[in-house]
Amino acid sequence: MTSDNTLTNKNTATDKTILITGAGSGFGQAVSFKLAQLGYRVIATVEAVAQIQPLKQAAKAHNLELVIEKLDITSEADRELAANWEIDILVNNAGISEGGAVVDLPEYILRQQFEVNVFGTILLTQQFARQFAQRKSGKIVFISSVAGLTTDPFTGAYSASKHALEAFAEALNKELHEFNVQISTVNPGPILTGFNDRMFEGWKHWFPEDQQDTLFDYDQLAFPHKQYDPEQVSDLIVKVVSNEILTYRNIVPQEIAADTKKQMDEVWERTIHQQAKRDPLVQAAYDLEPETPNGK
């Protein structure tokens, strides 16, 4: 470890060590704090060195001890360094998203989402999955998305990356079963953290030539769903990590599970469009304002 924090203090709950990627903000930070409060030894990792001090100060304000390390999951050097850390549970939380119609997304935006959400995540997972298999214990939790199960308009690249992550998780679940390595996914739905809304603002940072002659006017579009409170997501992740919940797939909020399954089944009955008309979710992207809560 290069951090001035140590893992020598053991609290009352457990002596297990958990590595969480993307812990600088959002779900990653909230889960890091909650697990530390339960007594787990937490290695909270951030993409950039500049994120270390703010996270350290936030943890101190909550009277929590974390090991805070830089881990850019797209960096081979960072991944190799992390492989030397002894952990019991890996929480793959780091991820990015940029919105845009499939026909409009620039190539570098497509590649970037897969580099982080798929390649970086899986290459890091390989390091620890092999260690877990060799010692016949360990757990890997993928923070996926409902977008890994269904697909909305203007989120095709993000959804495709999460579908890929779901496939890797499913393969690992079958491959590592005999080695006593547990695999779980958490699939947040439309959660009001700002992540979804920023996804629909990414086009502003495309190269100027990529903003021209697009099929859609992105200045008129917003995330096409009302959004839920984020606290329930971090609570669920903690329960999955701690084995309080033992289900493989965990959709949150639970109330969208039935509709998600319905959307997955609908594909089997779908017929080819016979006339040109706007999809309801495309219309919702025009109608909704950013950061629209669902009132629950």
VOPAGU-2260 file (C-alpha; in pm, 1 decimal, decimal comma):
REM VOPAGU-2260
SITE   aa  ch    i         X         Y         Z
SITE  MET   A    0       0,0       0,0       0,0
SITE  THR   A    1     121,3     349,6     -80,3
SITE  SER   A    2    -147,0     525,4     125,4
SITE  ASP   A    3     -72,0     656,1     471,5
SITE  ASN   A    4    -386,4     475,7     584,9
SITE  THR   A    5    -344,1     118,0     706,3
SITE  LEU   A    6    -553,5    -193,5     733,4
SITE  THR   A    7    -436,2    -283,8    1082,3
SITE  ASN   A    8    -748,2    -179,0    1273,3
SITE  LYS   A    9   -1021,6    -441,2    1290,2
SITE  ASN   A   10   -1366,1    -332,8    1395,5
SITE  THR   A   11   -1630,1    -555,6    1547,9
SITE  ALA   A   12   -1829,1    -658,1    1239,7
SITE  THR   A   13   -1579,6    -838,8    1017,1
SITE  ASP   A   14   -1216,2    -862,0     917,4
SITE  LYS   A   15   -1297,2    -891,1     546,3
SITE  THR   A   16   -1135,9    -644,7     307,3
SITE  ILE   A   17   -1344,2    -491,6      28,0
SITE  LEU   A   18   -1210,9    -311,6    -278,2
SITE  ILE   A   19   -1454,2     -62,4    -432,0
SITE  THR   A   20   -1382,1     106,1    -763,8
SITE  GLY   A   21   -1518,0     448,8    -852,2
SITE  ALA   A   22   -1551,1     548,8    -486,3
SITE  GLY   A   23   -1490,5     919,2    -533,3
SITE  SER   A   24   -1859,8    1002,4    -549,8
SITE  GLY   A   25   -2209,1     859,1    -592,0
SITE  PHE   A   26   -2285,1     497,7    -509,1
SITE  GLY   A   27   -1918,3     411,8    -466,0
SITE  GLN   A   28   -1859,6     669,2    -195,7
SITE  ALA   A   29   -2187,1     596,7     -16,4
SITE  VAL   A   30   -2120,9     222,2     -14,4
SITE  SER   A   31   -1763,1     272,9     104,4
SITE  PHE   A   32   -1883,5     477,3     400,3
SITE  LYS   A   33   -2164,5     237,3     492,6
SITE  LEU   A   34   -1941,3     -69,6     477,8
SITE  ALA   A   35   -1674,8     104,4     685,7
SITE  GLN   A   36   -1941,5     188,6     941,9
SITE  LEU   A   37   -2026,8    -182,6     959,6
SITE  GLY   A   38   -1664,4    -262,7    1040,1
SITE  TYR   A   39   -1536,5    -382,7     704,6
SITE  ARG   A   40   -1189,0    -282,9     595,6
SITE  VAL   A   41   -1252,2     -77,8     283,4
SITE  ILE   A   42   -1009,9      12,2       5,6
SITE  ALA   A   43   -1191,8     298,3    -165,4
SITE  THR   A   44   -1036,0     370,5    -503,0
SITE  VAL   A   45   -1064,9     675,1    -725,8
SITE  GLU   A   46    -973,3     739,1   -1087,0
SITE  ALA   A   47    -745,2    1039,3   -1028,6
SITE  VAL   A   48    -502,2    1149,4    -758,2
SITE  ALA   A   49    -691,5    1477,9    -724,0
SITE  GLN   A   50    -989,7    1284,3    -586,9
SITE  ILE   A   51    -797,0    1132,3    -296,1
SITE  GLN   A   52    -788,4    1431,9     -62,5
SITE  PRO   A   53   -1158,4    1527,0     -96,6
SITE  LEU   A   54   -1258,3    1165,2     -25,2
SITE  LYS   A   55   -1019,6    1151,1     268,5
SITE  GLN   A   56   -1171,3    1468,7     412,1
SITE  ALA   A   57   -1526,2    1339,6     360,6
SITE  ALA   A   58   -1440,7    1014,9     538,7
SITE  LYS   A   59   -1280,7    1206,1     824,4
SITE  ALA   A   60   -1593,1    1419,2     859,2
SITE  HIS   A   61   -1787,2    1095,7     912,4
SITE  ASN   A   62   -1522,1     966,8    1155,5
SITE  LEU   A   63   -1441,2     676,4     923,1
SITE  GLU   A   64   -1112,8     509,7     837,6
SITE  LEU   A   65   -1067,7     410,2     475,1
SITE  VAL   A   66    -768,5     310,4     268,9
SITE  ILE   A   67    -790,4     546,3     -27,9
SITE  GLU   A   68    -596,2     464,3    -342,4
SITE  LYS   A   69    -575,4     578,5    -703,5
SITE  LEU   A   70    -703,0     308,2    -936,8
SITE  ASP   A   71    -781,5     405,3   -1293,4
SITE  ILE   A   72    -922,4      74,0   -1413,6
SITE  THR   A   73    -821,2     153,4   -1772,6
SITE  SER   A   74    -455,1     178,5   -1665,5
SITE  GLU   A   75    -257,8    -146,2   -1685,5
SITE  ALA   A   76      -6,3     -11,7   -1433,6
SITE  ASP   A   77    -282,1      72,8   -1185,3
SITE  ARG   A   78    -443,8    -267,6   -1228,7
SITE  GLU   A   79    -112,7    -447,2   -1172,0
SITE  LEU   A   80     -52,8    -246,6    -855,7
SITE  ALA   A   81    -401,0    -327,3    -728,8
SITE  ALA   A   82    -342,7    -697,6    -789,6
SITE  ASN   A   83     -97,0    -691,6    -498,5
SITE  TRP   A   84    -367,2    -591,1    -252,1
SITE  GLU   A   85    -516,3    -870,4     -47,7
SITE  ILE   A   86    -893,4    -848,4     -62,8
SITE  ASP   A   87   -1193,8   -1072,6      -2,0
SITE  ILE   A   88   -1459,6    -889,4    -204,3
SITE  LEU   A   89   -1437,4    -686,0    -525,0
SITE  VAL   A   90   -1710,2    -431,4    -597,2
SITE  ASN   A   91   -1691,5    -321,3    -961,4
SITE  ASN   A   92   -1862,6      15,8    -939,0
SITE  ALA   A   93   -1658,9     243,2   -1170,1
SITE  GLY   A   94   -1838,2     335,1   -1490,0
SITE  ILE   A   95   -1915,8     615,9   -1732,4
SITE  SER   A   96   -2199,3     701,0   -1966,3
SITE  GLU   A   97   -2250,9     926,1   -2266,1
SITE  GLY   A   98   -2581,1     954,4   -2444,2
SITE  GLY   A   99   -2654,5     987,4   -2810,0
SITE  ALA   A  100   -2833,4     805,9   -3088,0
SITE  VAL   A  101   -2644,6     511,2   -3233,8
SITE  VAL   A  102   -2620,7     689,3   -3569,6
SITE  ASP   A  103   -2472,4    1003,4   -3412,4
SITE  LEU   A  104   -2225,2     879,8   -3149,4
SITE  PRO   A  105   -1863,0     950,9   -3243,9
SITE  GLU   A  106   -1629,4     652,1   -3252,8
SITE  TYR   A  107   -1412,3     777,3   -2966,9
SITE  ILE   A  108   -1719,8     805,2   -2743,1
SITE  LEU   A  109   -1821,0     448,7   -2823,2
SITE  ARG   A  110   -1472,7     317,4   -2754,5
SITE  GLN   A  111   -1432,4     513,1   -2431,6
SITE  GLN   A  112   -1746,0     365,8   -2277,4
SITE  PHE   A  113   -1632,5      12,8   -2355,5
SITE  GLU   A  114   -1277,8      80,7   -2235,0
SITE  VAL   A  115   -1407,9     177,9   -1891,2
SITE  ASN   A  116   -1729,8     -18,1   -1845,9
SITE  VAL   A  117   -1617,3    -342,9   -2005,9
SITE  PHE   A  118   -1242,8    -382,5   -2068,8
SITE  GLY   A  119   -1116,9    -196,6   -1761,8
SITE  THR   A  120   -1369,3    -369,3   -1538,2
SITE  ILE   A  121   -1306,7    -719,6   -1669,4
SITE  LEU   A  122    -926,5    -689,2   -1683,4
SITE  LEU   A  123    -927,3    -583,0   -1318,3
SITE  THR   A  124   -1170,3    -861,1   -1233,2
SITE  GLN   A  125    -940,8   -1118,5   -1393,6
SITE  GLN   A  126    -664,8   -1027,0   -1148,6
SITE  PHE   A  127    -876,1   -1100,5    -843,1
SITE  ALA   A  128   -1093,1   -1379,6    -985,3
SITE  ARG   A  129    -785,1   -1595,5   -1032,0
SITE  GLN   A  130    -672,0   -1527,3    -673,8
SITE  PHE   A  131   -1018,6   -1603,6    -537,7
SITE  ALA   A  132   -1034,2   -1928,8    -735,7
SITE  GLN   A  133    -693,9   -2040,2    -609,8
SITE  ARG   A  134    -790,4   -1993,6    -247,4
SITE  LYS   A  135   -1147,3   -2121,1    -298,1
SITE  SER   A  136   -1320,5   -1811,8    -157,7
SITE  GLY   A  137   -1414,0   -1460,0    -260,4
SITE  LYS   A  138   -1696,2   -1250,5    -397,6
SITE  ILE   A  139   -1731,1   -1025,4    -702,0
SITE  VAL   A  140   -2016,4    -776,2    -724,3
SITE  PHE   A  141   -2085,3    -599,4   -1052,8
SITE  ILE   A  142   -2273,1    -270,0   -1027,6
SITE  SER   A  143   -2450,0    -311,0   -1358,0
SITE  SER   A  144   -2775,7    -138,2   -1452,3
SITE  VAL   A  145   -3128,0    -205,3   -1565,8
SITE  ALA   A  146   -2975,4     -78,7   -1890,9
SITE  GLY   A  147   -2786,4    -407,0   -1894,3
SITE  LEU   A  148   -3118,9    -587,4   -1926,3
SITE  THR   A  149   -3323,6    -346,3   -2139,4
SITE  THR   A  150   -3235,8     -61,3   -2375,3
SITE  ASP   A  151   -3366,7     293,4   -2405,0
SITE  PRO   A  152   -3323,3     528,7   -2699,7
SITE  PHE   A  153   -3011,9     749,9   -2683,8
SITE  THR   A  154   -2840,3     517,7   -2433,8
SITE  GLY   A  155   -2737,5     245,8   -2677,6
SITE  ALA   A  156   -2362,8     262,6   -2610,7
SITE  TYR   A  157   -2400,8     261,6   -2233,0
SITE  SER   A  158   -2662,4     -12,2   -2248,2
SITE  ALA   A  159   -2446,6    -221,4   -2481,1
SITE  SER   A  160   -2153,6    -194,6   -2240,5
SITE  LYS   A  161   -2371,8    -303,7   -1949,3
SITE  HIS   A  162   -2519,2    -590,4   -2153,5
SITE  ALA   A  163   -2159,7    -700,5   -2213,5
SITE  LEU   A  164   -2088,3    -676,1   -1841,1
SITE  GLU   A  165   -2393,3    -892,1   -1769,5
SITE  ALA   A  166   -2260,1   -1156,4   -2009,5
SITE  PHE   A  167   -1920,6   -1161,0   -1839,8
SITE  ALA   A  168   -2083,9   -1183,6   -1497,0
SITE  GLU   A  169   -2300,1   -1474,9   -1609,4
SITE  ALA   A  170   -2000,1   -1656,3   -1756,8
SITE  LEU   A  171   -1796,2   -1601,4   -1440,0
SITE  ASN   A  172   -2085,6   -1727,0   -1229,7
SITE  LYS   A  173   -2079,1   -2058,6   -1417,5
SITE  GLU   A  174   -1700,9   -2083,4   -1446,0
SITE  LEU   A  175   -1614,7   -2004,6   -1083,8
SITE  HIS   A  176   -1894,7   -2196,9    -914,7
SITE  GLU   A  177   -1671,1   -2497,6    -849,5
SITE  PHE   A  178   -1409,3   -2269,1    -691,0
SITE  ASN   A  179   -1654,1   -2127,7    -433,4
SITE  VAL   A  180   -1637,2   -1775,2    -577,3
SITE  GLN   A  181   -1964,7   -1585,2    -548,2
SITE  ILE   A  182   -2090,3   -1353,6    -823,7
SITE  SER   A  183   -2371,6   -1099,1    -790,1
SITE  THR   A  184   -2504,1    -810,5    -994,2
SITE  VAL   A  185   -2684,1    -497,7    -879,6
SITE  ASN   A  186   -2904,7    -333,4   -1142,0
SITE  PRO   A  187   -3008,7      20,3   -1050,9
SITE  GLY   A  188   -3294,9     166,1   -1249,0
SITE  PRO   A  189   -3348,7     538,9   -1310,7
SITE  ILE   A  190   -3186,7     687,7   -1001,1
SITE  LEU   A  191   -3163,9    1060,7    -936,9
SITE  THR   A  192   -2790,7    1111,8    -882,4
SITE  GLY   A  193   -2721,6    1338,3   -1179,2
SITE  PHE   A  194   -2550,2    1051,9   -1364,9
SITE  ASN   A  195   -2840,2     996,5   -1604,9
SITE  ASP   A  196   -2891,8    1365,0   -1672,1
SITE  ARG   A  197   -2521,0    1429,9   -1738,2
SITE  MET   A  198   -2537,1    1141,1   -1987,6
SITE  PHE   A  199   -2767,5    1355,5   -2199,3
SITE  GLU   A  200   -2530,1    1652,8   -2184,8
SITE  GLY   A  201   -2222,4    1471,2   -2311,7
SITE  TRP   A  202   -2282,1    1584,7   -2669,3
SITE  LYS   A  203   -2178,1    1936,4   -2566,0
SITE  HIS   A  204   -1820,5    1807,4   -2534,2
SITE  TRP   A  205   -1802,4    1627,7   -2867,3
SITE  PHE   A  206   -1570,7    1774,1   -3127,9
SITE  PRO   A  207   -1752,6    2056,1   -3311,7
SITE  GLU   A  208   -1767,3    1857,4   -3635,4
SITE  ASP   A  209   -1942,4    1574,2   -3450,1
SITE  GLN   A  210   -2212,3    1810,7   -3325,2
SITE  GLN   A  211   -2306,7    1907,1   -3679,2
SITE  ASP   A  212   -2564,2    1732,6   -3896,6
SITE  THR   A  213   -2681,3    1498,1   -3620,2
SITE  LEU   A  214   -3006,1    1313,9   -3674,2
SITE  PHE   A  215   -3142,9    1442,7   -3341,6
SITE  ASP   A  216   -3135,0    1782,3   -3173,5
SITE  TYR   A  217   -2974,5    1695,7   -2839,7
SITE  ASP   A  218   -3044,8    2037,2   -2698,0
SITE  GLN   A  219   -3411,1    1931,1   -2689,1
SITE  LEU   A  220   -3363,5    1589,9   -2525,2
SITE  ALA   A  221   -3348,3    1475,6   -2163,4
SITE  PHE   A  222   -3332,5    1143,4   -1979,7
SITE  PRO   A  223   -3668,9     978,3   -2061,8
SITE  HIS   A  224   -3764,7     854,6   -1713,7
SITE  LYS   A  225   -3871,8     997,4   -1382,4
SITE  GLN   A  226   -3605,5     908,5   -1128,3
SITE  TYR   A  227   -3586,8     749,2    -782,9
SITE  ASP   A  228   -3407,9     833,3    -459,0
SITE  PRO   A  229   -3045,9     706,7    -459,2
SITE  GLU   A  230   -3024,3     602,4     -92,8
SITE  GLN   A  231   -3197,8     271,3    -158,8
SITE  VAL   A  232   -2927,8     173,2    -410,2
SITE  SER   A  233   -2635,0     204,6    -169,7
SITE  ASP   A  234   -2838,2      24,4      96,8
SITE  LEU   A  235   -2902,0    -265,3    -140,9
SITE  ILE   A  236   -2538,4    -287,9    -249,6
SITE  VAL   A  237   -2431,3    -311,8     114,6
SITE  LYS   A  238   -2676,9    -597,6     171,7
SITE  VAL   A  239   -2551,8    -781,5    -137,0
SITE  VAL   A  240   -2186,0    -734,4     -39,9
SITE  SER   A  241   -2248,5    -851,6     317,6
SITE  ASN   A  242   -2453,4   -1156,2     205,8
SITE  GLU   A  243   -2763,6   -1025,5     380,3
SITE  ILE   A  244   -2915,0   -1065,3      32,4
SITE  LEU   A  245   -2813,5   -1379,7    -157,7
SITE  THR   A  246   -2987,1   -1333,3    -493,4
SITE  TYR   A  247   -2766,1   -1323,7    -802,0
SITE  ARG   A  248   -2949,6   -1037,9    -978,6
SITE  ASN   A  249   -3074,0    -744,8    -772,3
SITE  ILE   A  250   -3288,4    -477,2    -935,0
SITE  VAL   A  251   -3346,2    -152,5    -748,8
SITE  PRO   A  252   -3599,6     -14,5    -688,4
SITE  GLN   A  253   -3782,2    -346,7    -663,6
SITE  GLU   A  254   -4102,5    -193,0    -794,9
SITE  ILE   A  255   -3957,1    -170,2   -1147,4
SITE  ALA   A  256   -3862,4    -539,2   -1159,1
SITE  ALA   A  257   -4193,6    -654,9   -1309,2
SITE  ASP   A  258   -4184,4    -390,4   -1582,5
SITE  THR   A  259   -3821,2    -475,1   -1657,8
SITE  LYS   A  260   -3910,5    -841,7   -1705,8
SITE  LYS   A  261   -4205,1    -736,4   -1923,2
SITE  GLN   A  262   -3974,0    -529,6   -2145,2
SITE  MET   A  263   -3734,4    -824,2   -2176,6
SITE  ASP   A  264   -4019,3   -1057,3   -2275,6
SITE  GLU   A  265   -4172,8    -808,5   -2519,8
SITE  VAL   A  266   -3882,7    -854,2   -2760,4
SITE  TRP   A  267   -3995,1   -1211,6   -2828,2
SITE  GLU   A  268   -4339,1   -1096,3   -2944,3
SITE  ARG   A  269   -4234,3    -781,2   -3128,0
SITE  THR   A  270   -4320,5    -740,3   -3493,9
SITE  ILE   A  271   -4142,5    -521,7   -3747,6
SITE  HIS   A  272   -4276,6    -166,3   -3769,7
SITE  GLN   A  273   -4529,9    -125,9   -4048,1
SITE  GLN   A  274   -4548,1     253,3   -4033,8
SITE  ALA   A  275   -4323,7     537,8   -3927,1
SITE  LYS   A  276   -4406,9     670,6   -3581,3
SITE  ARG   A  277   -4208,3     799,3   -3287,8
SITE  ASP   A  278   -4128,8     553,4   -3010,0
SITE  PRO   A  279   -4292,4     650,7   -2677,6
SITE  LEU   A  280   -3956,3     670,8   -2498,6
SITE  VAL   A  281   -3817,0     898,5   -2769,4
SITE  GLN   A  282   -4117,7    1123,4   -2711,7
SITE  ALA   A  283   -4057,4    1109,8   -2337,1
SITE  ALA   A  284   -3702,4    1234,1   -2397,8
SITE  TYR   A  285   -3853,7    1542,4   -2561,7
SITE  ASP   A  286   -4122,4    1590,3   -2296,2
SITE  LEU   A  287   -3941,9    1541,5   -1963,8
SITE  GLU   A  288   -3728,8    1801,5   -1790,1
SITE  PRO   A  289   -3384,2    1698,2   -1659,0
SITE  GLU   A  290   -3373,2    1557,0   -1305,0
SITE  THR   A  291   -3746,3    1486,2   -1288,8
SITE  PRO   A  292   -3818,5    1291,6    -966,9
SITE  ASN   A  293   -4085,2    1024,7    -957,4
SITE  GLY   A  294   -4218,8    1151,9    -626,7
SITE  LYS   A  295   -4130,7     834,6    -435,2
